[in-house]
Amino acid sequence: MKKNEMLKKAIAVAAVTTMVITSAGMVFAASFTDIDGHWAKERIITWSEDGVVNGYPDESFRPNNSITRAEFMSLIDKAFELTEEAEIAYPDVDENAWYYDLVKRAQAQGYISGYDDGTMKPENPITRQEAAAIVTRIMELEKNAEKIVQFLDHEGFQDWGKGYIGAAAKARYMNGDDQGNFRALDNITRAEAVTVLDNIFYGENHDEDEIVVEAEYGFVVTGDSYTVGELTTPEDQDFEGKEAITIKLEEIVAGTAFE
């Protein structure tokens, strides 16, 4: 299934599910005990209500914990409602494991691959660059290594991951931290994984031709701001010597960013 068709279907199902649950008055926002004050609280609640993410028996969510490769596959599998399966032969994916069918569907979709030694390592934590690779493949993005220069730590990126990180960043599905770093080799957290999904389905992912501002400078992601790709500033604005500027996407769309 092509990206646009798959995404539209998944969004429609999620919207219907949310409406049914709300109108029935039977399911409410998850009462996780450890997300109050967390920056991803609303996203976690949204995706919990949609049945895509779950908490632990002690009613915690543990948003800052890492997530395994199999668990990340589970998020993708549920969010996109994947059904097609392919034969697999990974020595470390037992047919009795809870993620066996997940890996079969991931293989069929082609969004994840094993390691050079032939293993999948489903129970290993997944890194941020590995997550970027999955996002790039599932969304059929074009790899874009040039975009990684917006991250201050880009010189430490592994060669294989550069194009994936750049693609995910350009699409604004994955962002850097408030220091301007991507942290490619860090394990992605549960909260960050949910945010990736939220950015894909509900984020302000405007196409570049929808951005009215003319510019040639890159923008750094911080807080409520978004990476907006290659924009240029109005001719009367002088940003010479500035490597990055942080603005809010809504200001760009409204045409007030440079007033």
Summary of the structure (lengths in Angstrom):
residues: 259
radius of gyration: 19.2
end to end distance: 43.6
largest distance: 64.5
contacts: 738
relative contact order: 0.11
helix: 41%
strand: 4%
